Amino acid sequence: MKAVLMDGFGGVEVLKVGEAEKPAPKADQVLIRVVASSISRPDLVQREGKYPPPPGDSDILGLEVAGTIEELGSDVKGWKVGDRVMSLVGGGGYAEYAVAYGCHLMPIPENMSFEEAACVCESYITAFHNVFVLGRLADGETAIFHGGGGGVNTAAVQLARALTPNSKLIVTTHPDKEARVRELGVDLCIDFTTTPDFSGLVKEWTLANTGKKGVGMILDHVGAKYLKPNMDSLDYAGRLVIIGIISGIKAELNLALMMVKRQEIIGSVLRSRPVPEKGEIVRLFTERALPAFAERKVVPIIEQVFPIEQIRDAHRMMEEDRHFGKIVLKIS
């Protein structure tokens, strides 16, 4: 089968399209003929040799797929060959065929394209799980989502607008993306290039607009550099969910203040979770969030669709942060 392969680890130059062995599904898996996948930030980290796939998963890049079921494992129930599906995968998304666990499958709504479906599983499930399950964002609360314009950030904003329409949303973003971020329904945009310590502005804005001195939850992928301003921006009983560490892994924390304000810091990753645990996350997403896609209340934002042969260009676009929303890879 055709797939994206790597000549070692490094920059985009290690990526190439070649032939790989077609995978075979286990009893609890299905074989998917992949129509589209997407580019995710962890793909770039894996390409650099810093994020190996979990044991037993494919070492081919790609963490989500959309396509049709080609073959069913003997233990898989409720699906049939030919069904249009989207799924999380532990690896192998950049290929003509990929295997996925039956409990990780979701049906593609009739009015959704394969390209749109390829955007859902990694970014939107990540946003849903961390904002609404772990972060417990309630309707009417205020939240900060860092990194305006990225796949998880736009997913979080869209889902919050659909599932907690009365929440107030603050997004840190580059000024080049501010106008498009505001169009999503964000209440306050903060330019992270000029305001690295955003806590003062957050406290001032929340006091004027909500009567509180801070926010209820924060979704952060920046890590060490943002720990102090994040904690300073949280209100009493606020929750900080950390899903990335691009600025580093070590930072000082005022434990006494965290205790007095009853704040929570929650670390979270999706890829390495056990199969049943990810299956439960998918079930909750299917039940609570997928109807919003079927009703077109949430429509995945696609910056560009690249054919598989242009995989280097797709990775380069993400590396240079020239995208808004998702970058899609068309496989077949």
Helices and strands as residue ranges (DSSP letters): E 2-6, G 12-14, E 15-19, E 29-39, H 41-47, E 64-72, E 84-88, E 97-101, G 102-104, E 105-107, H 114-117, I 120-124, H 125-128, I 129-134, E 142-146, H 151-163, E 168-173, G 175-177, H 178-183, E 188-191, H 199-210, E 215-220, G 224-226, H 227-233, E 234-242, H 255-260, E 264-267, H 275-288, H 290-294, E 302-307, G 308-310, H 311-319, E 326-330
